[in-house]
Amino acid sequence: MPGFLTLAIMLAVAGAFSIYRLKTIGSPVQSLLDDNYRSINAAKKMTTSLEREDSGILLLLSGKWKGGGKPSGVLVRISGRLWKPRRTI
């Protein structure tokens, strides 16, 4: 019986330590995912901006000055600024 009790205590300690380590690893992983998400959104906005700029230039070159000359329709502001990723590891 004492061997079983020792084994049960060791199992409980190992389980508690595993839960603790998973929680401590979760925070840096979440911040890394947040940084990646912001980076992906910025890339999408840049792609959209380039596509609109290209469309505006093509409209200007084709002679449609009214459709291609609107700055608000050509460029999209990229909200925020470049950020330095947090140290996650």
C-alpha positions in Angstrom: 0.0 0.0 0.0 2.8 2.6 0.7 4.2 2.0 -2.8 0.8 2.8 -4.3 0.5 6.0 -2.3 4.0 7.1 -3.3 3.2 6.5 -7.0 -0.1 8.4 -6.7 1.8 11.4 -5.1 4.4 11.3 -7.8 1.7 11.3 -10.5 -0.1 14.2 -8.9 3.2 16.3 -8.7 4.1 15.5 -12.3 0.5 16.5 -13.4 0.7 19.8 -11.5 4.1 20.6 -12.9 2.9 19.8 -16.4 -0.1 22.1 -16.0 2.2 24.9 -14.7 4.6 24.6 -17.6 1.8 24.6 -20.2 0.4 27.8 -18.7 3.8 29.5 -18.7 4.4 28.5 -22.3 1.0 29.7 -23.4 1.7 33.4 -22.8 4.7 33.8 -25.2 2.9 31.7 -27.8 -0.2 34.0 -27.6 1.9 37.2 -28.0 3.7 35.6 -31.0 0.3 34.8 -32.6 -0.8 38.4 -31.9 2.3 39.8 -33.6 1.8 37.5 -36.6 -1.8 38.4 -36.9 -1.0 42.1 -37.0 1.7 41.4 -39.6 -0.7 39.5 -41.8 -3.3 42.3 -41.6 -0.7 44.9 -42.5 0.4 42.9 -45.5 -3.3 42.6 -46.6 -3.7 46.3 -46.3 -0.5 47.0 -48.3 -1.6 44.6 -51.0 -5.0 46.3 -51.2 -3.3 49.7 -51.4 -1.0 48.6 -54.2 -3.9 47.1 -56.2 -5.9 50.3 -55.8 -2.8 52.4 -56.8 -2.3 50.2 -59.8 -5.9 50.6 -60.8 -5.7 54.3 -60.5 -2.5 54.5 -62.6 -4.1 52.3 -65.3 -7.2 54.6 -65.3 -4.9 57.7 -65.6 -3.0 56.1 -68.5 -6.2 55.1 -70.3 -7.3 58.7 -70.2 -10.0 58.4 -67.5 -8.6 61.3 -65.5 -11.6 61.7 -63.2 -11.7 58.0 -62.1 -7.9 57.7 -61.8 -7.1 61.0 -60.2 -8.8 60.6 -56.9 -6.2 60.2 -54.2 -8.8 58.9 -51.7 -9.7 56.0 -54.1 -6.2 55.2 -55.0 -4.5 54.8 -51.6 -5.6 53.2 -48.5 -4.1 54.3 -45.2 -2.4 51.6 -43.2 -3.5 52.1 -39.7 -0.9 52.0 -37.0 2.8 52.1 -37.6 5.5 49.6 -37.9 6.0 47.8 -34.6 8.9 46.0 -33.1 7.8 42.4 -32.2 7.8 41.6 -28.6 10.5 39.3 -27.3 8.7 36.0 -27.0 11.4 33.5 -26.6 
